[in-house]
Amino acid sequence: MMHPDTELRYVNPTIGYGVYATRVIPRGTLVYVEDPLEIRIAAEHELLKNPDFAPIIQKFSFVEPDGTFVISWDLAKHVNHCCHYNAVGSAYGFEIAVRDIQPEEEITDDYASYTFEETMELACHYPDCRKILRPGDFDRYVDQWDAEIKEALKYFSSVPQPLLKYMESEDRKALLDYVTTGENYRSMKSMKYAPPT
């Protein structure tokens, strides 16, 4: 579920649509949470073999460590990549604002945080854009993302959190435990390197 102070807007013919802030969203705010309404498609599902549906699923989903494709039921599926992102995903099932996001600013993240072994062209508008997402990008940037999440979580308790109540209860408890104690942080590395269950 996407933060309520957002709306869908057309970006351009190459990118399509994006998600924009309608008010200031302060650093430390959860801008997205994976909630029980998300559409989950197992890695072996027949739709992924269907040439009419597979490209749609792949375009609008992120992939969980077990191979499940997750498509957000709301406008969250339109969050675009940017090499100068303002939100970062996490191993708690949320994305958090890593700096203040201004009204009229597009909410963006780094697709490498959800894609471990794929190559993908990027359409970031910054001159220093990486241009291509490559296998290995997750390992290259994961420590940076973890540091940014930890820093943003320092502001978590001092800003409104309208999405907190929609988080899965186990993830919410683990998040609040970390925010309260500063211990047992769930690194993004666990998304890729979680032990088999």
Summary of the structure (lengths in Angstrom):
residues: 197
radius of gyration: 16.2
end to end distance: 27.0
largest distance: 48.5
contacts: 549
relative contact order: 0.19
helix: 30%
strand: 23%
